[in-house]
Amino acid sequence: MCTAITLKDKLNNYYFGRTMDFSYELSPSIFFSPRNYIWQNSDSSKIINKYCFLGIGQNISKVIFTEGMNEKGISVVALYFPNYTVYDSNNNSQRHKIESLDMVNFLLGNCSNVEEAFMLLKNTCIIGVKDNITNSFAPLHWIIADKSNKCLVVENTKDGLHISSNPIGVLINHTKYISFMDLQTLTYYFKTYSNKNICYIKMAGELIRNNKFIELGNLSDLNKFHLLKDI
């Protein structure tokens, strides 16, 4: 199960990391994208990235990034989100269209902080495209964090685009982040289950195996609940 986590230590150093657990064989590389890099969007328009970034990805006719960090200290990770992801229709002309596989590139190249990412995503239509590894419309959701340790989760489901503040700083596969929005309930489960090897909690009508989520949430510091405000 892929997992992403943000950390900030007592010296205000910022860390962002992820695991990659995937059933398909990958050949990832580290890529550098310079400032003013020009790439073509799905609607044939050209996008010019404002910022340079380092990212990990794979060249499958074009480079697809799974994670990275840009020069402004914003990080983005894509994780699998099966059974929940429903991408927008390509016929929706009201918002700027971005392919799901280009989201990491798009956000790292054009955002300097979480607030900018939020404003950009509000006007973005995420279009699903097939990748050449799985030959499927990869179901994805994304976690975005900046050097101030603010964090967002982006999920496109059957009821639309959700951009959620994430004070926990953790995201895992196969689980809707929007199921974890009751902070009082979360605080109870963090305190109750943080020392157990396996825990099952029922929230928002779902039975979810959350040991990893809760353990990493404790590690990333529960005090974030008192420091962050929703955008």
Order of alpha helices (4+ residues) and beta strands (2+ residues): beta-beta-beta-beta-beta-beta-beta-beta-beta-alpha-alpha-beta-beta-beta-beta-beta-alpha-beta-beta-alpha-alpha
